Amino acid sequence: MLTVIFTALSGGGVGGYLNPNMPILGPLVQGAREQVTSLVQNNENLQNIVPGQGVGAGLSPNAANSVQAVTNKRSPDKITIGTFNIQVFGQSKLAKPDAMSVIVQCIRRFDIVAIQEVRAKGDNVLPDLVKQLNADGSRYSFLIGPRLGRSVSTEQYAFVFDTTRIEYDPSSIATMKDPADLLHREPYAARFRTRTSSPDKAFTFYLVNIHTDPDEVKQEVNALGDAYQAILSQSPPEDDVIVLGDLNASEKQLGKLGQIKGMRWVVTGDVMTNTRQNKAYDNIVFYGPSTAEFTGSWGVLNFEQEFQLTRDQALKVSDHFPVWAEFQIWEAPKQGIFAGRLGNRR
Amino acid sequence: MADLDKWRGDLQNQDAETRAAAAEHLCQAGEGVAEAAVDLVKACGDEESVQVWAVAALEEMGPPPVSTIPQLIELANDHQSIVAYWAITLLGRAEDASSQSEGVLTELLLNAGDISVRERAAWALGRLGPESQAAIDALKTVADSDSVRLARLAEEALS
């Protein structure tokens, strides 16, 4: 039995690329959208920065623990989607140039990355990050959710993406509603599309950003199974729903999310995703038959080895390594129940 | 661990930057940091630059040492809800080892002013496994609460 009904309410788009008929805005979503609108506008001003010296220059990709190394040179016909828990990403981390240099170099490997653990009372963290990302002429932008948490200590989710490669649907940005209050930090979701010469054939996908509560993992990963189904029921229909983040659960602890028939996840086996290399809590999860855009390439970006850091230096960056997966930029043929629904959209 | 003692001492320093640096070091210390459980719970009530690292350290910490249980029980009644929240969380993680906290948790479940503290008390009682009739009665009472999360956690604690 579905114990809870999640809803991922969307807001009316203002120039969204899909221009759907949108339902009601919830207060939480409205707050997030206002913040997103404000920050994105500010952020656009940051994209005209005079290109500077790339902080990632000269470093060799030799991550021994990566299943496959993700390189600075991104493929034109593929995108790399990442997830990165940047532990306590706030003022103190911004003030550490060495740590920020590594963070920037990692994010530049990705076309889009879901970030967890933005922890700051101020709103400058993502603008400052994007300013550093774009210092080499890159054109990254970001979306950020509201502050979430059960105590006065809160976190925000964010998406950082290369605007030359990825665009988003403004009407799709939502913090999921959780009326049964099962999740400490409700997932932050948005729909994206690759930028191609043929937008109607481009890969579209939802990213569902999550950081579970380590004390309530079993309940929360079960709730994520419901959350996944709720996103699937959104209008317009989207067959590619990618749940990614710090699940605080290994592949054997994915509960209802992992039990959905056909669901697959990239981090498997004895690959660890934390800096201390003893846990595999970060992952990228999606429905295999639908998300045929996945190329099979994925990895853990071990920045300790990649950038030849000591363990202490690496821990100053984060206690988690980024996890990434590669996808084709073109939408794959629809499978099963999605074929009819999405076929009607076009 | 000498560094651990230094960082614990630095958490009491009058300078906020020193306290924040100490909390960050403890967060990154890994094994052994549980010895600083009480210091970190208290640091949750400090200013943001300290609090964020204290909370992060506590999130990753496992059960606290048994020797810290009496102090954590005291902190469960702290006037700052975030301090109480984390003290209760560690008591819950200690499970049977913190059975002496059942009375305090029961009181907080019924009467704490902050809903997050009441919810965490219900969760912690579930981890301990409520034994006293008072705790069981309190959980039955809040299982009828209008708060959907509090009611669910109470039901889970009773099951």
Interface residues (C-beta under 8 A of the other chain):
Chain A: Q87 V88 G90 Q91 S92 E117 R119 A120 K121 R150 S151 V152 S153 P179 A180 D181 L182 P214 D215 E216 R276 D312 L315 K316 D319
Chain B: A20 E24 C27 Q28 G30 C44 E48 S49 Q51 V52 W53 V55 A56 E59 E60 S81 I82 Y85 T89 G92 R93 S116 E119 W123 V148 R149 R152
